[in-house]
């Protein structure tokens, strides 16, 4: 081969551009703005879970100026108002992914926000329990739908190196929204507090119009130029060649999805035919159900009435605010702990800690019910008990069930499996929230607390006996462990 031919071959070789120091470049302000705005919808959603804690004292009052209802709310009405909307929320979770394919994530989140704002305004001016329940059902229908869309929205906006950082924002906004509710509730009337809880929603609706739709949706809709513009705004720290490579990567991902390469969605029937999937669902349900049956949702929704019935010298507003702050710090601390010890150890320790503090809280209410003289010397016990419970919950039962849920399934099985698990968990959560006010009224607050203690102890035993350790293992290793699964008594 002569030198001229060699030179011709070299000239025709494709030179692929390789970007340098991509991970060292700071993320753009527009990306921060878009992700923070989209995720802020969870602020109002999470405050909705704590809303009953602040409004129930008004709804139970005989004062017609404080209570918008013609008569104090009954226990069965409380049970219905706090539980039925959660069950209705399942419909939103099921419909949201399909709607997002047609409307886009950004537009769907905007519609969810508008409907949530409408439901809050209607709730504020409601004069009957039935209308309140209808409004709350609309709120949770849209909130649970947005909860299933926000993680996808953030994932499609981000890149591999910054996805984990931005995905954690929703977990931070959840306790912040509850804290907002705990701080405002004791100082405002029913209508003012309900309307004030929509403040983050108004900000969200005002800013969301200036954010970007996800590049993946735009490209899938045939809007290539808009997709390129969105990439330039979201990743303005990159050169034109780097953005072109990102566009090619998104195109390749979409082609794989259309071809069904590794991303085909498995139906429920096909899922249940897979032995590992069936076993994974059963095992994932253990910590997932324990997460709610240990009483966290009831504590969040009825925190104000719990402290009110305790009759301590500490004001309800101060006590709930302290718990809200501790919950946030507990979440931050847990992020440094969860990867240092095994999943099973943390879950068992967390459940035992929750049981211990529930026993102490129940003991206080039992002493108060029996008129024991010592109750005046331990009025600090309910606050210490709830704070201790929140810390224990944050160390394992709070963050880990969702982590384990994602680790026990292959990629193609995971979406359907998680949907099945969430459906079962939602039904159990409905039952818990419905029964808690009834049990508390007829058996006493101490019985409810000791019931949660028993659930936590029983859950700790189940986790220890049945749940395999997944920390530090790949998905393939976990699947291999499921194929050879044995409960610990038989190992």
N, C-alpha and C positions, 0 to 999 in steps of 0.2 A: 504493500500500500504506500503510495507516494505521499509526500507532505501536503500536497494540495487536497487530496481526498481526506486525510486526517483532519485538516482544518475545517473542511466542509461538514464532517460528522460532528465535530465539537460545536460548530455554530448552530446545528439543528437540534442539539440536546436541550431538553427542557430544564430550565433552571428554576427550582422551586424556592419561593421566598420563605425563609424561616425567621419569624420575629424573635427579637432578643429582649430579655428582661421584662416579659409581659407581666409577670406576677409582681414585679417591683414598682409598677406604675400605680399611682393612687387612683382610686375609683372616682369617677366624675361626680360633680355636685348634682347633676341632673339625675343620675342613677340613684343617689341617696334620696333626693326629693321624691322621685317616683315610687321607690320602694317604701319609704316612710309614709307617704300619703296613702298608698294602697293598703298597707298593713294597719294604718290607724283605724280602719273600720272595726277592728277587733276591740278597740277601746270601748266603744259604745256597746258592742255585743257582750263583752265580759261584764260590764256594769249591769247589764240586764239580769245576769244570774244573781247579783247581790241586791238588786232592786227591792225584792220583798223584805229584806232585812231592815230597810229604812222606812218603807211605807206601811208595814203591818201595824206598828203602833198607832198610826193615824186611822187605819181601817178598822181597828178594834175599839176605837174610842167612841164614847157616847156623845162627844162634843160635835155638834153639827157644823161648827166652823172648821174643825180639823178634819172631819170625816166627810168625804164627798158622797158617801152612800147613805141611803135613807135609814139604815140600821147597821150596827156593827157586823162585820163579816163573820160568818160561822166557820167552824173547823173544817167541815167538808168542802166549803167554798175555798178556803185557803189551800187545801190539798189539791183541788182541781186547778186553781190558778197557778200553782207552782209546778205542777206535774204535766198536765195535758199539753201545754205549749212545747215542752221538750219532745213529747212523742210526735206531735205534728211536724216538728223540725226534721224528722226523718225524710219527709217528702221533699223538702228543700235540698237535703243532701243528695237525694237520688236524682232530682231533676237538674241540678246546677251544672254537672259536667256536660250534659247534652245541650243545654241552653248556651253554654260557653262556646261550643263548637260553631253555633250559628251567629251569636251576637258578638263574640269576643269577650275576653276576660275583663277588660276595662269597662266596656259598656254594661256588662252584667253586674259588676260591682257598683257602678253608678245607680243602676235600677234597684239593686238591693238596698243601697243607702237611702234612696228616695222613699222606698216602701217602709223601711225601718223608721225614718223620720215621720212619715204619715202615721204609723202605728203608735209612736210615742206621743204625738200630739193628741191623737184620739184617746189614748189611755189617760192623758192628763185631764181631759174634760169628760171622762166617763162617769156616769151616774149609777151604773149597775154592775154587778159582778160579772154577769154574762157578757156584757160588752167589753169589760176589761179582759176577760179570757180570750175573746175573739181577737182583740187588738194584740194581746201577747202572743197568740198563735201566729198571727201575721209577722210579728217581730222575729220570732224564733224560726219561722219558715225561711225568712230571708237571711237571718244571721247564720244558721247552720249551712245554708247554701253558700254564703260567702266564705265560711270557714273551710269548705272543701275547695274553693277556687283560689283563695289568697296564696296558699303554698305553691300552686301551679303557676300563678301569675309571677311570683317572685322568682321561681326556678327558671322560667323562660326569659326573664329580664336579665338574669345574672349569668356569669361564667363559672367554670368549674372551681376556680381558685377563690371566688368570693361568695359562692352560693351558701355555704354553711353560715358565714357571718350574717348575711342578710336574712336567712331563714329563721334565725333565732329571735328576730325582732317580735314576731307574733307571740312567742312565749313570754317576752318581757311585757308586752302591752296588756296581756290578760290580767295579771295581778295589779297593774297600774289602774286599769279600768275599775276593778273591784275597790281599790283604795279610794279612788275618786268618789265612788258611791258611798263608802263608809264615812268619808270626811264630810261630804255635803249633806247627807241624809238627815242627821240629827238636828241640823240647824235650819232646815227649810220645811215648809209645809208640803203636803202631798203634791199639789199641782206645780208649785215652784220647783220642787226637787225633780219631778218627772221631766219637766221641760228642760231643766238645767242639765240633766243627764244626756240630752241630745246635743249639747254644745260641741263635742268633738265631731259629731256627725255633720253639723253645719260646716265646720272647717273642712272636713273631708270632701263634702260636695262642692265647696267653693274652689278647692285646689285640684281635685281629681281630673277636671277638664283640661288641665295643663300638663298632665302626665302623658306617658307614651303607652300605646298598645304593644303587646309583646311582638317582637319580630317574627317569631314562629307562626303566630296566628295570621299576621299580615301576609307572610309568604305563602302560607297554606291557602289563603283566600285569593291568591293571584295578584296581590298588590305589592309587586317586587320593589318598585321605586319608593313606596312608603316604608317598606321594611328596611331598605337601605338608609333612608332618612332617619328612622328610629335608631338604627345601629350607630349612626354617626353622632346622634345626640346622647345616647346611653354610653357609648364608648368613645367619646371625643378625645380621650387620651391616647388613642391609637392612630397609627398612620393609615393611609388609604389602603395599602396592600394588606394590612392586618385585618381591617374591616371586611375586605373582599374575601379573605380566608374564612372569617367568621360566617359570612353569608353562605359560602360553599359548604361549611360544616352544617349549618341549619338545613340547607337543601338536602344534604346527604341523610340527615336524621329523618326528614320528612319522607324521603324515598324509602327508607328502611321501614318506617311505620306503615306506609302504603303496601309494601311488599310483605309486611308481617314478620320481619326478621327480628326475632327476640322480643317483640313488643306486642304480640297478639294477645288480646284480652280473653281470658278463659272464663267461660260461663260457670254458674253455680253448680250445675249438674256435673260438668267435667271436673270441677274443683273437688267435689265430694267423692269422685271416683279415685282420686289420688290419695293413697294412704298417708304419705307425708303431710299433705295439705290438711286432711282430716285431723291428724294428730296435732299439727301446728295450730289449727283453730282452737282445739280444746285446750292446749297448753297456753296459748296467748290469752284466752278468756280468763284464766286464773288470775293473773295480775290486773287485767283490764277491769274485771268485775270487782275485784278487791279494791281497786282505785276508788270506786264509787261507794261500795258497800261499807267501807270503813267510815263513811259519813261525811266526806268532804263537801259534796254538793249541799247537803242539809246544813252543815256548818256555815257555808257561804251564804245560803239563802236566808237562814234564820239566826244569823249571828247577833243582830240587834235584840230580838225577842229573848234569846238565850241569856244575854247579859242583863236584860231587863228583869227577867224572872229570877235571876240570881239575887237581886236585891242588895248588891254590894254598894259601898260608898264611892266606887269608881264610876264616873259617868259613862253612859253607853257610848256616846260619841267618841270619847277618849279611848275606851277599850277597843272599839272596832277599828279606829285609826291605827292603834298600836299593832293590832293583828294584821292589818293590811300592809303596814311597813315591814313587819317581820316576814310576811309571805314573800315580799319582793327580795329581801336580803337572803331568805332561805333558798330562793331560786338561784340567785347568783352564787351562793356558796356551793350548792349542789352541783353546779357546772364544773367545779374543780374537784369534786369528790367522786362522781359517778364513774369516771374512767380509771380510778385508782384501785377500786375493789371490784369483786365479781358482782354480777347482777343478782344472783340468788342471795348472797350475803347481805347486800344493801336492802333488798326487798324484805327479807326476814327481819333484819334489824329495824327497818322503818315500821313494819307492821307491829312489832313488839313494842316499840316506842309509842306508837299511836294507842295501843291497847292500855299501856300504863297510864297515860295521861287521861284517857277516857274513864278509867277506873277512878282516878282522883276527882275528876269533874263530877262523875256520878255520885261519888261519896259525899261531896259537898251538897248536892241537891237532895240526897237522902237525909242528911243531917238537918237540912233546912226544913224538909217536909215533916220530920219527926219532932221538930222543935228543940233540938239539942242545943244546950247553952254554948257549946264550943264553936258553933257556927259563926259567932260574932268575932272570934279570934282568927278565923281562916277565910275572911272575905276576899283575900287576895287569891284564893285557890282557883276560882273559875278563870281569871285572866291568865294566871301562870299555866294552868292546864291547857287552855286553848292555844297559847303561844307555844308551849312545849309540843303540843300536837302538830301545829303548823310546821315547826322545825323538823320534827320526825317525818312528817309526810313529805316534805321537800327533799329529804335525803334519799328517797327511794320510790315510794308509791306515787309521788307526783310525776317525775320525769320519765321513769323507766318503763312503764307499761307500753307507751307508744314506741319506744326504742325496740323493745322485744318484739312488738307486733311487726315491725319491719324486718327483723332479723330472721324470723322463723320460716320465711317463704322465698321461693325463687322469684325472679323479677317478673316473669309472665303471670305468676299466680297471685302476686302481692295485691294488685288493685281490687280484685274480686274478693280475696280473703279478708282484706281490711274492711271492705263494705259489709260483709257478713258479720264480722266481729262487732263493728260499730252499731249495726242494727240490734244485735243481742244486748249490747251494753246499754243502748238507749232505752230499750224496754225495761231493763233492770233499774235504770236511773228513774224512769217514770214511776215504777212501783215504789222505789225508796222515797222519792219526794212526795208521793201521794200518801204513803202510810205514816211518815214521820210525824206530821201534826196530829193525826188521829191517835197514834201510840202515846205521844207525849201528853195529850189531854186525858186519856183514859187510864194510862199506867204510870204517868209521871215522867218528868225530864230525866230523873236518875235511871229509869228503866231504859230509855232511849240511849243514853250514854253507855250504859253497860251492854246494851245490845250491839252498839258499834264496837265496844271492846271485845266482845265475843267474836264478832265478824273478823276483826283484825287478828285475833289469836288463831282462829280457824284458818284464815287466809295464810298466815305465816306457816302453819303446818303444811298446808297444801302446796305452797311455793317450795318449801324445803323438800317435800317428798316427790313432787311431780315435775317441777320445772328444771330442764337441763341448763347448764351454764353456757352462755353464748359469748361472754366477754372475750375479746382477743381472737375470735374464730371467724374464718371466712364463711360465706354463705354455703360453699361446697362442704366445708367441714361440719357445719350445723346440719345440713341435709343428711350427711353420712351418720351423724349422731342420732338423728330421728329414725333412720332405717334400723338402727340397732338399739332403739330406745327401751329402757327398763326403768320402772320406778325404783327409788333408792332402797326400798325394803328388799328388792330382789337382786340388787346389784352385788 
